[in-house]
Amino acid sequence: MSEVNKTVAQVRPANKRGAARLGAVQALYQMDIGGTPLQQVVAEFESVRLGKEIDGEQYLEADAAYFRGILAGVVKEQVQLDPLIHKSLTPDWPLARIDSLLRAVLRAATFEMLKRKDVPAKVIINEYVDVTKAYFLEDEPKMVNGVLDHIARDVRPSEFSEK
């Protein structure tokens, strides 16, 4: 079993929203790397990936509306998201230097942090750390956790105040 597959096996199974988040990160990555337009990537993921079997691998059923909401939101709000992420990174690792897949994770999570007030910040952080663990072993999930914690404390301070 490869290192990546071992890591995936250790990640908690996703619910429909978790599968939507994972799909959204994959789609954002595809858009970033290949320049695929939003409508095209949404159509592709919904028709041939989410909840489908590909090359003997069964993809999880996802909340399609949640998936679309994350993608459209990141595209619409990217000008607001990127500065929030950038200021939460160390000066020697600006957003432009971050791996494309990690940028996709951070953008999707930051979008949810800003616009999905119905989802607790700690849930968003945990979900996107799990998404990161599906692709990376050690340092990257820790980095995502730290950056998202910083962003959450900045944009949702009431969820982290002493009670």
N, C-alpha and C positions, 0 to 999 in steps of 0.2 A: 504494500500500500504506500503510495507516495506521501511526502510530508504534507502537501496541501490536502489530500484526502483524509489523512489522519486528523488534521485540524478541523476539517468540515465535520467529521464524525463526532468531535468533542463539543461542537456547538449545539445549544439547545434547539430542538425542532421548532420551526417557525409556525406561527398561526397565519391566518390570511393577511393580516396587516404586515406581519414580519416578512412574508413572502413578497408582498407588494413593495416593501422597502428594499429588499434584496434585488428584485427586478428593476426597481427605479434606479438603484446604483449602477446596475449593469447597463441599463439604457442610457443613463447620463454619461457613463464611460464611453459607450459606443458613439454617442453624439459628439463627445469631446475629441475622440481619436479619429473617427471617420467623417465627422462633419455631417452626420445623418440628421435631416430635419426632424423636428419634434413629431409631427403627424405621422411621418413614415416609421419612426422607431416605435411609436405607440401602436400603430397598426401591426407591425411585425411581432412585437412582444405579445399582444393580445391574441393574434391569430396562430402563431406557431411556437410560442415559448411558455407563457404562464399557464400552468396546469396541464401542459402537454408532455408527451414523451419524445425525447430527441436522442438519437443514437443509443437507445436502451436506457437512458437516464430519465426518470420521471421528475418533471419540474412540479413544484408545489402549486396548488391552487392559490391564487392571490385575489385580494380585494381589488378589482379592476379600477373602481372609482378612486380608491386611495392611491393606487399606482399612478393614474393619470393626474391626480391632484398634486402629487409630489413633483412629477416631471414638469407640468405646466407652471407650477409655482416657482421651481428653481429657475426655469427659463425666464419667467417674468420678473423675478426678484433678484437675479444674479448680481445686478449693480449694487444692491443693498447687502447681499449675503457676503460677497467677497471681502469687503473691507472689515466686516465683523470677524471673519475667519483670519484674515491677514493680521489683525492686531492681537489675535490670540496665539499666534505662532512666534517662535523665537526669531530675532532679527536676522540670524544667519540662515533661516529656512523660510523665505517668503513663499506665499501661496503658489507663485509661478514655478517654484522649484520642487514642489510637492508632487509625488507620483499622481498620474491622472486618476487612477482608481481611488486613491485617498481623497483627492479633490472632490470626486463625485460623492463619496461618503460624507465628507464635511459639509458640502453644499446641501445635500438632501436633509441631513440632520439639522443644520442651521435653519433651513426653511421651516421645518416642523417646529423648531424651538420658537421661531417668531410668529408663525401663523396658526399653529395647531395648539391653542391654549387648553383644549379639552384633553390633551395628552400630557401627563406629568413630565417635567424635564428629565427626571431620573429614569423614566421608562424610555424616553427617546435616547438618552445616552447609552443605556444598557442594550437597546435594540441595535444601535449602530456600531457599538463595540462588537456585538455578536456578528454583524455583517462583516466587519473588518476581519474578525477571526476566521471567517470562511476563506479568506485569501492570504492572510499574513500570519506569521507565527508569533512574534513576541513584541518587538519594539513598536510596530505600527498600531496595534490595538491600544497600547499604553498611551501613545501619542494622541490618538483619536479621543480616548477617555479624557486626557488632560485638556485638550483644546475644547471639547464640548462642555466639560465642566466649567471652564473659564467663560465660555459664551453664555451658558445657562445662568451663571451667577450674575452676569452682566445684564442679560435681557429679562430674566425672571428672578430677581433678587428675593422676592417674597417667598419663593419655594425653598430658599436656603437659609432664611433667617432663623435665629434661635427661637424655640417655642417654649 
